[in-house]
Structure formats: C-alpha cells, structure tokens
Amino acid sequence: MADHAAVPDRPRTNHGVEQCRRPLSPTGLATDRFCAGLGHRGLGCHQLGSQPAPAFLGYVAGGTQSRTPPGQTTRRPLAWLDGFRLLLESRPFLILFSVSLLVSVMRPFFYNLGFLFFSDPYGIGLTSSLSTAAMSLGQVVEIGAMLILAASLRVLGSRWTICLGAAALGVRFGVFSLGEPVWFVVTAQTLHGIGFTFFSMGSVVAIEALAPRQRRASAQSLLVFVNSGLGALAGHWLTGMAYDYHERAAGGHDWSAIFLIPTLGCFLGCALLLLLLRGSR
C-alpha cells in the first residue's frame, strides 16, 4: 500500500470574521467594546441571550456606516504653528483670540467660587442642595441656548453672537457682585447657559470664517489651547488670588469685590469686539 505524502497543516484562519471586521466603523467597534465590557462586569451568556449576539449587533451597526477610507495627507509636524502665524497675519484673528483669552480667564470665577458663594452665609446662604440646584440652572438653559444659536448666527452674525455671550456672562457676574435679592441672583445664573453657548460656539464659527481652509484645524486647536489651557490656568490663579485677598478679618469674603473683577473683564471683552471689529459680522 503506497504511502501517501504527508499534507502539511494549513494555517487555520477565519476568513468570515476577518471580512466582517475590516469594514467595522467606530460605531461597530464601540458596540463590540461595550458588549465586551458587559462580560467583564459579570453579565454572562445566560444574561445576554447568547454569546454571538453582541458580535452580531456590532457587525450590524458597522454595516450601516458608509465606507470612508482615509484620504491622502501630507505630514506636517509643525502644522500647529499655523495658528500662531495667523495671529500675526490677521488683525481680526488676533482680536478674537485676545478677547477669547480675556473671557476664558474670567470664567473660573464661577467654576471655582460659584458653589462657595451660594452656600456661604456671608454670600447667598443657601443650603448645599439648593446651591447645587442653583448652579445647575445654567446647564438647563444651555440646552435651550443651543437651539437658538443657529438663528442668532444667521440673523446677527458671529460677532454679535459672541458679544451677547460675553455680555450675558458680564451681567451674571454683575448680579453676583450685587448679591441681592436672592431670587434675582439665582435667576441670573440662567445667563450662564446663554453666555457659555453663544461665546464658545460663536467663537468656533468665527474661526471657521476667518481662518483659511488649510489652517482651520490649527486655528481651532489654538482656540482650545487658549480657552481650556492658557486662559483657564491664568483664571484659576487669578481666582485664588482674589479669594485670598478679599477675605474679611471678621469672617467670610467680600463677594462684591471678588465678582466685580470678572464683571469688568467680560464687559471689556465685549467692548473690544464691538469697537475693533466694526466692519465684520
């Protein structure tokens, strides 16, 4: 009986799974990771129905996404410098970023001291739960502000939208500086949603209009650096300095003087936009 030549073992592959995995979109991958996380949390197959079900959901979600292969890009390690070049080349761009920096320095006065102001007996004197609820009013109004943002940008333009945002923040801080009556101070907190949405999103839209197409990503990155990086860092430092400086010997703090600082800063930013960008929307 003739010996048959030994057939080498073929590498075991699962072409079906590989073909399904390749086109998976971020949605499909996220679904797959979510289902995997359920397993780590102790949800076994008897609770999920069957083991293939999570994978099937991921493949279905991935199949609903269009195929979008990455385009050809040119490597530019120093592309982020384009944002700084725009500061020197474009006067409106420089003014907008200067105002953004100024207002971003003022915002930590609320984030760091808002709860202390509402709950301090020398301030508003609310309970901790009511202080938290009062601070949350701004986030609730922020949802409604997002709905009217597009109309404001279309009718007023980004310049006036940004000015309204800075003015809303200034009015809110001004009412905090007054400190009474309590209902008026709590109501003024609703201006936080309008101020944050109009100023932040209006600035993003203005950057898109001012920056050349090939520099927009660098310009937006610089805006994030100014608002959430440099401006926030300087604002936290200034807030702490003001809080310590205006501490009263008898106890408590001079909240009127503390919140007068961001009031003037926000209105100054609003005035700079109106005076220096007169011919722009």
GUKOLLO-334211 format. One record per residue (C-alpha): x, y, z. Coordinates in nm, 4 decimals, decimal comma. Layout:
# residues N
<node xx="X" yy="Y" zz="Z"/>
...
***
This chain:
# residues 281
<node xx="0,0000" yy="0,0000" zz="0,0000"/>
<node xx="0,1575" yy="0,3195" zz="-0,1177"/>
<node xx="0,2431" yy="0,5719" zz="0,1407"/>
<node xx="0,0606" yy="0,8937" zz="0,0923"/>
<node xx="0,2670" yy="1,2105" zz="0,1154"/>
<node xx="0,2004" yy="1,3944" zz="0,4326"/>
<node xx="-0,0081" yy="1,7020" zz="0,3711"/>
<node xx="0,1174" yy="1,9974" zz="0,5794"/>
<node xx="-0,1325" yy="2,1513" zz="0,8107"/>
<node xx="-0,2827" yy="2,4663" zz="0,6721"/>
<node xx="-0,2908" yy="2,7713" zz="0,8932"/>
<node xx="-0,6276" yy="2,7999" zz="1,0478"/>
<node xx="-0,7943" yy="3,1230" zz="0,9538"/>
<node xx="-1,1389" yy="3,2592" zz="0,9931"/>
<node xx="-1,1975" yy="3,4493" zz="0,6739"/>
<node xx="-1,5573" yy="3,5223" zz="0,7594"/>
<node xx="-1,4704" yy="3,7057" zz="1,0765"/>
<node xx="-1,1799" yy="3,8902" zz="0,9122"/>
<node xx="-1,4008" yy="4,0071" zz="0,6279"/>
<node xx="-1,6561" yy="4,1320" zz="0,8764"/>
<node xx="-1,4013" yy="4,3081" zz="1,0898"/>
<node xx="-1,2331" yy="4,5125" zz="0,8230"/>
<node xx="-1,5205" yy="4,7499" zz="0,7416"/>
<node xx="-1,6221" yy="4,7972" zz="1,1040"/>
<node xx="-1,6894" yy="5,1626" zz="1,1760"/>
<node xx="-1,6294" yy="5,3356" zz="1,5104"/>
<node xx="-1,9950" yy="5,2646" zz="1,5903"/>
<node xx="-1,9444" yy="4,8939" zz="1,5388"/>
<node xx="-1,6219" yy="4,8915" zz="1,7366"/>
<node xx="-1,7837" yy="5,0868" zz="2,0176"/>
<node xx="-2,0710" yy="4,8389" zz="2,0292"/>
<node xx="-1,8269" yy="4,5492" zz="2,0357"/>
<node xx="-1,6255" yy="4,7083" zz="2,3191"/>
<node xx="-1,9459" yy="4,7834" zz="2,5103"/>
<node xx="-2,0588" yy="4,4246" zz="2,4899"/>
<node xx="-1,7144" yy="4,3076" zz="2,5942"/>
<node xx="-1,7371" yy="4,5375" zz="2,8930"/>
<node xx="-2,0624" yy="4,3738" zz="2,9940"/>
<node xx="-1,8774" yy="4,0463" zz="3,0144"/>
<node xx="-1,6162" yy="4,1979" zz="3,2442"/>
<node xx="-1,8960" yy="4,3256" zz="3,4652"/>
<node xx="-2,0260" yy="3,9736" zz="3,5203"/>
<node xx="-2,3025" yy="3,9586" zz="3,2583"/>
<node xx="-2,2594" yy="3,6153" zz="3,1111"/>
<node xx="-2,4130" yy="3,4478" zz="2,8062"/>
<node xx="-2,7189" yy="3,3406" zz="3,0009"/>
<node xx="-2,7964" yy="3,7080" zz="3,0690"/>
<node xx="-2,7133" yy="3,8450" zz="2,7238"/>
<node xx="-2,9153" yy="3,5762" zz="2,5486"/>
<node xx="-2,6352" yy="3,4104" zz="2,3505"/>
<node xx="-2,2661" yy="3,4694" zz="2,3004"/>
<node xx="-2,2769" yy="3,5620" zz="1,9279"/>
<node xx="-2,5455" yy="3,8235" zz="1,9874"/>
<node xx="-2,3130" yy="4,1088" zz="2,0952"/>
<node xx="-2,0833" yy="4,0484" zz="1,7993"/>
<node xx="-2,3819" yy="4,0396" zz="1,5646"/>
<node xx="-2,5010" yy="4,3755" zz="1,6971"/>
<node xx="-2,1575" yy="4,5212" zz="1,6351"/>
<node xx="-2,1469" yy="4,3916" zz="1,2778"/>
<node xx="-2,4960" yy="4,5250" zz="1,2058"/>
<node xx="-2,4017" yy="4,8666" zz="1,3421"/>
<node xx="-2,0842" yy="4,8669" zz="1,1355"/>
<node xx="-2,2697" yy="4,7663" zz="0,8223"/>
<node xx="-2,4919" yy="5,0708" zz="0,8412"/>
<node xx="-2,1943" yy="5,3041" zz="0,8046"/>
<node xx="-2,0613" yy="5,4184" zz="0,4697"/>
<node xx="-1,7125" yy="5,3176" zz="0,3613"/>
<node xx="-1,4886" yy="5,6203" zz="0,4157"/>
<node xx="-1,1225" yy="5,5349" zz="0,3630"/>
<node xx="-0,8754" yy="5,7968" zz="0,4875"/>
<node xx="-0,7616" yy="6,0477" zz="0,2281"/>
<node xx="-0,4068" yy="6,1205" zz="0,1304"/>
<node xx="-0,2448" yy="6,3638" zz="0,3714"/>
<node xx="0,0909" yy="6,5328" zz="0,3860"/>
<node xx="0,2869" yy="6,5002" zz="0,7067"/>
<node xx="0,3444" yy="6,8405" zz="0,8671"/>
<node xx="0,4920" yy="6,8017" zz="1,2162"/>
<node xx="0,4810" yy="7,1770" zz="1,2819"/>
<node xx="0,1338" yy="7,2413" zz="1,1416"/>
<node xx="0,0165" yy="7,3697" zz="1,4808"/>
<node xx="0,2354" yy="7,6757" zz="1,4289"/>
<node xx="-0,0046" yy="7,7933" zz="1,1580"/>
<node xx="-0,2418" yy="7,9113" zz="1,4295"/>
<node xx="0,0249" yy="8,1375" zz="1,5779"/>
<node xx="0,1146" yy="8,2702" zz="1,2329"/>
<node xx="-0,2470" yy="8,3742" zz="1,1856"/>
<node xx="-0,2197" yy="8,5922" zz="1,4962"/>
<node xx="0,0467" yy="8,7960" zz="1,3186"/>
<node xx="-0,1124" yy="8,7942" zz="0,9738"/>
<node xx="-0,4773" yy="8,8667" zz="1,0565"/>
<node xx="-0,5899" yy="9,1558" zz="1,2774"/>
<node xx="-0,9477" yy="9,0207" zz="1,3277"/>
<node xx="-0,7985" yy="8,6856" zz="1,4209"/>
<node xx="-0,5714" yy="8,8478" zz="1,6792"/>
<node xx="-0,8589" yy="9,0483" zz="1,8282"/>
<node xx="-1,0834" yy="8,7431" zz="1,8533"/>
<node xx="-0,8168" yy="8,5379" zz="2,0270"/>
<node xx="-0,7321" yy="8,8214" zz="2,2642"/>
<node xx="-1,0975" yy="8,8507" zz="2,3658"/>
<node xx="-1,1268" yy="8,4725" zz="2,3989"/>
<node xx="-0,8250" yy="8,4697" zz="2,6276"/>
<node xx="-0,9658" yy="8,7526" zz="2,8386"/>
<node xx="-1,3083" yy="8,5920" zz="2,8847"/>
<node xx="-1,1614" yy="8,2462" zz="2,9482"/>
<node xx="-0,9605" yy="8,3974" zz="3,2352"/>
<node xx="-1,2856" yy="8,5285" zz="3,3877"/>
<node xx="-1,4883" yy="8,2059" zz="3,3701"/>
<node xx="-1,3088" yy="8,0170" zz="3,6529"/>
<node xx="-1,4513" yy="8,2722" zz="3,8954"/>
<node xx="-1,7798" yy="8,0864" zz="3,8608"/>
<node xx="-1,6446" yy="7,7324" zz="3,8373"/>
<node xx="-1,4229" yy="7,7713" zz="4,1449"/>
<node xx="-1,6250" yy="8,0091" zz="4,3601"/>
<node xx="-1,9862" yy="7,9680" zz="4,2488"/>
<node xx="-2,0798" yy="7,6987" zz="4,4985"/>
<node xx="-1,8947" yy="7,8752" zz="4,7806"/>
<node xx="-2,0794" yy="8,1971" zz="4,7003"/>
<node xx="-2,4228" yy="8,0333" zz="4,7010"/>
<node xx="-2,3625" yy="7,8353" zz="5,0208"/>
<node xx="-2,1632" yy="8,0931" zz="5,2200"/>
<node xx="-2,3658" yy="8,2599" zz="5,4997"/>
<node xx="-2,1873" yy="8,5833" zz="5,4045"/>
<node xx="-2,2925" yy="8,5267" zz="5,0430"/>
<node xx="-2,6345" yy="8,3950" zz="4,9424"/>
<node xx="-2,6591" yy="8,1488" zz="5,2320"/>
<node xx="-2,8349" yy="7,8601" zz="5,0561"/>
<node xx="-2,8098" yy="7,5001" zz="5,1670"/>
<node xx="-2,5704" yy="7,2703" zz="4,9830"/>
<node xx="-2,8505" yy="7,1009" zz="4,7891"/>
<node xx="-3,0078" yy="7,4314" zz="4,6861"/>
<node xx="-2,6675" yy="7,5698" zz="4,5902"/>
<node xx="-2,6112" yy="7,2739" zz="4,3594"/>
<node xx="-2,9570" yy="7,3194" zz="4,2088"/>
<node xx="-2,8950" yy="7,6900" zz="4,1527"/>
<node xx="-2,5683" yy="7,6208" zz="3,9735"/>
<node xx="-2,7408" yy="7,3608" zz="3,7547"/>
<node xx="-2,9815" yy="7,6203" zz="3,6158"/>
<node xx="-2,7142" yy="7,7339" zz="3,3734"/>
<node xx="-2,6773" yy="7,3853" zz="3,2270"/>
<node xx="-3,0539" yy="7,3563" zz="3,1802"/>
<node xx="-3,0717" yy="7,6870" zz="2,9924"/>
<node xx="-2,7671" yy="7,5854" zz="2,7903"/>
<node xx="-2,9803" yy="7,3226" zz="2,6146"/>
<node xx="-3,2293" yy="7,5860" zz="2,5027"/>
<node xx="-2,9496" yy="7,8217" zz="2,4018"/>
<node xx="-2,8128" yy="7,5580" zz="2,1663"/>
<node xx="-3,1497" yy="7,5520" zz="1,9898"/>
<node xx="-3,1491" yy="7,9265" zz="1,9167"/>
<node xx="-2,7768" yy="7,9519" zz="1,8460"/>
<node xx="-2,8179" yy="7,8830" zz="1,4741"/>
<node xx="-3,0820" yy="8,1554" zz="1,4418"/>
<node xx="-2,8580" yy="8,4031" zz="1,6230"/>
<node xx="-2,5626" yy="8,3251" zz="1,3974"/>
<node xx="-2,7784" yy="8,3593" zz="1,0875"/>
<node xx="-2,9504" yy="8,6848" zz="1,1858"/>
<node xx="-2,6875" yy="8,8630" zz="1,3959"/>
<node xx="-2,3655" yy="8,7052" zz="1,2743"/>
<node xx="-2,0866" yy="8,5544" zz="1,4812"/>
<node xx="-1,9569" yy="8,8937" zz="1,6032"/>
<node xx="-2,2800" yy="8,9945" zz="1,7742"/>
<node xx="-2,3414" yy="8,6395" zz="1,8940"/>
<node xx="-2,0031" yy="8,6385" zz="2,0683"/>
<node xx="-2,0758" yy="8,9827" zz="2,2132"/>
<node xx="-2,4096" yy="8,8640" zz="2,3515"/>
<node xx="-2,2344" yy="8,5700" zz="2,5129"/>
<node xx="-1,9705" yy="8,7899" zz="2,6763"/>
<node xx="-2,2368" yy="9,0399" zz="2,7861"/>
<node xx="-2,4504" yy="8,7623" zz="2,9385"/>
<node xx="-2,1541" yy="8,6423" zz="3,1419"/>
<node xx="-2,0798" yy="9,0001" zz="3,2473"/>
<node xx="-2,4383" yy="9,0622" zz="3,3596"/>
<node xx="-2,4414" yy="8,7364" zz="3,5553"/>
<node xx="-2,1187" yy="8,8266" zz="3,7367"/>
<node xx="-2,2518" yy="9,1792" zz="3,7933"/>
<node xx="-2,5620" yy="9,0458" zz="3,9656"/>
<node xx="-2,3398" yy="8,8200" zz="4,1755"/>
<node xx="-2,1456" yy="9,1295" zz="4,2742"/>
<node xx="-2,4676" yy="9,2981" zz="4,3888"/>
<node xx="-2,5552" yy="8,9908" zz="4,5940"/>
<node xx="-2,9232" yy="9,0617" zz="4,6488"/>
<node xx="-3,2074" yy="8,9918" zz="4,6384"/>
<node xx="-3,1586" yy="8,6157" zz="4,6499"/>
<node xx="-3,4187" yy="8,5335" zz="4,3846"/>
<node xx="-3,2553" yy="8,7808" zz="4,1462"/>
<node xx="-2,9098" yy="8,6286" zz="4,1962"/>
<node xx="-3,0401" yy="8,2749" zz="4,1427"/>
<node xx="-3,2314" yy="8,3823" zz="3,8320"/>
<node xx="-2,9198" yy="8,5478" zz="3,6915"/>
<node xx="-2,7487" yy="8,2097" zz="3,6969"/>
<node xx="-2,9593" yy="8,1149" zz="3,3929"/>
<node xx="-2,7458" yy="8,3570" zz="3,1916"/>
<node xx="-2,4583" yy="8,1116" zz="3,2243"/>
<node xx="-2,6157" yy="7,8863" zz="2,9603"/>
<node xx="-2,6569" yy="8,1717" zz="2,7139"/>
<node xx="-2,3134" yy="8,3162" zz="2,7830"/>
<node xx="-2,1246" yy="7,9898" zz="2,7564"/>
<node xx="-2,3051" yy="7,8676" zz="2,4436"/>
<node xx="-2,3069" yy="8,1931" zz="2,2497"/>
<node xx="-1,9498" yy="8,2876" zz="2,3313"/>
<node xx="-1,7881" yy="7,9458" zz="2,2897"/>
<node xx="-1,9763" yy="7,8269" zz="1,9820"/>
<node xx="-1,9792" yy="8,1722" zz="1,8266"/>
<node xx="-1,6001" yy="8,1802" zz="1,8548"/>
<node xx="-1,5722" yy="7,8432" zz="1,6823"/>
<node xx="-1,7886" yy="7,9626" zz="1,3922"/>
<node xx="-1,5916" yy="8,2873" zz="1,3654"/>
<node xx="-1,2635" yy="8,0944" zz="1,3495"/>
<node xx="-1,4015" yy="7,8853" zz="1,0640"/>
<node xx="-1,4847" yy="8,2036" zz="0,8740"/>
<node xx="-1,1594" yy="8,3884" zz="0,9451"/>
<node xx="-0,9026" yy="8,1110" zz="0,9006"/>
<node xx="-0,8033" yy="7,9813" zz="0,5557"/>
<node xx="-0,9244" yy="7,6312" zz="0,4852"/>
<node xx="-0,5812" yy="7,4696" zz="0,5178"/>
<node xx="-0,5265" yy="7,6376" zz="0,8556"/>
<node xx="-0,8646" yy="7,5872" zz="1,0194"/>
<node xx="-0,7637" yy="7,2799" zz="1,2178"/>
<node xx="-0,4585" yy="7,4604" zz="1,3567"/>
<node xx="-0,6690" yy="7,7659" zz="1,4401"/>
<node xx="-0,9309" yy="7,5598" zz="1,6234"/>
<node xx="-0,6573" yy="7,3801" zz="1,8169"/>
<node xx="-0,5148" yy="7,7154" zz="1,9197"/>
<node xx="-0,8611" yy="7,8262" zz="2,0356"/>
<node xx="-0,8890" yy="7,5170" zz="2,2564"/>
<node xx="-0,5415" yy="7,5868" zz="2,3944"/>
<node xx="-0,6394" yy="7,9456" zz="2,4754"/>
<node xx="-0,9780" yy="7,8642" zz="2,6337"/>
<node xx="-0,9077" yy="7,5383" zz="2,8151"/>
<node xx="-0,5340" yy="7,5720" zz="2,8638"/>
<node xx="-0,3668" yy="7,9091" zz="2,8981"/>
<node xx="-0,6804" yy="8,1068" zz="2,9851"/>
<node xx="-0,8107" yy="7,8509" zz="3,2340"/>
<node xx="-0,4717" yy="7,8259" zz="3,4053"/>
<node xx="-0,4440" yy="8,2030" zz="3,4427"/>
<node xx="-0,8071" yy="8,2207" zz="3,5559"/>
<node xx="-0,7610" yy="7,9641" zz="3,8318"/>
<node xx="-0,4578" yy="8,1532" zz="3,9581"/>
<node xx="-0,6391" yy="8,4885" zz="3,9499"/>
<node xx="-0,9437" yy="8,3402" zz="4,1222"/>
<node xx="-0,7345" yy="8,2099" zz="4,4098"/>
<node xx="-0,5536" yy="8,5403" zz="4,4448"/>
<node xx="-0,8816" yy="8,7352" zz="4,4552"/>
<node xx="-1,0379" yy="8,4915" zz="4,7023"/>
<node xx="-0,7463" yy="8,5225" zz="4,9445"/>
<node xx="-0,7078" yy="8,8981" zz="4,9030"/>
<node xx="-1,0739" yy="8,9766" zz="4,9760"/>
<node xx="-1,1021" yy="8,7640" zz="5,2887"/>
<node xx="-1,2546" yy="8,9608" zz="5,5746"/>
<node xx="-1,0954" yy="8,9690" zz="5,9174"/>
<node xx="-1,4365" yy="8,9206" zz="6,0800"/>
<node xx="-1,5060" yy="8,6133" zz="5,8677"/>
<node xx="-1,6299" yy="8,5430" zz="5,5192"/>
<node xx="-1,5253" yy="8,7146" zz="5,1986"/>
<node xx="-1,6092" yy="9,0337" zz="5,0149"/>
<node xx="-1,8041" yy="8,8690" zz="4,7334"/>
<node xx="-1,8987" yy="9,2027" zz="4,5817"/>
<node xx="-1,5348" yy="9,2911" zz="4,5176"/>
<node xx="-1,4478" yy="8,9381" zz="4,4041"/>
<node xx="-1,7153" yy="8,9184" zz="4,1348"/>
<node xx="-1,6544" yy="9,2746" zz="4,0225"/>
<node xx="-1,3320" yy="9,1505" zz="3,8589"/>
<node xx="-1,4950" yy="8,9087" zz="3,6089"/>
<node xx="-1,7767" yy="9,1587" zz="3,5535"/>
<node xx="-1,5336" yy="9,4193" zz="3,4256"/>
<node xx="-1,3323" yy="9,1603" zz="3,2329"/>
<node xx="-1,6317" yy="9,0245" zz="3,0388"/>
<node xx="-1,7652" yy="9,3700" zz="2,9528"/>
<node xx="-1,4176" yy="9,4764" zz="2,8435"/>
<node xx="-1,4034" yy="9,1806" zz="2,6046"/>
<node xx="-1,7461" yy="9,2710" zz="2,4686"/>
<node xx="-1,6377" yy="9,6330" zz="2,4133"/>
<node xx="-1,3182" yy="9,5277" zz="2,2348"/>
<node xx="-1,5152" yy="9,3193" zz="1,9866"/>
<node xx="-1,7629" yy="9,5974" zz="1,9159"/>
<node xx="-1,5009" yy="9,8705" zz="1,8775"/>
<node xx="-1,2219" yy="9,6853" zz="1,6973"/>
<node xx="-1,4286" yy="9,4643" zz="1,4646"/>
<node xx="-1,6803" yy="9,7163" zz="1,3391"/>
<node xx="-1,6833" yy="9,6097" zz="0,9773"/>
<node xx="-1,7205" yy="9,2367" zz="1,0370"/>
<node xx="-2,0146" yy="9,0096" zz="1,1155"/>
***
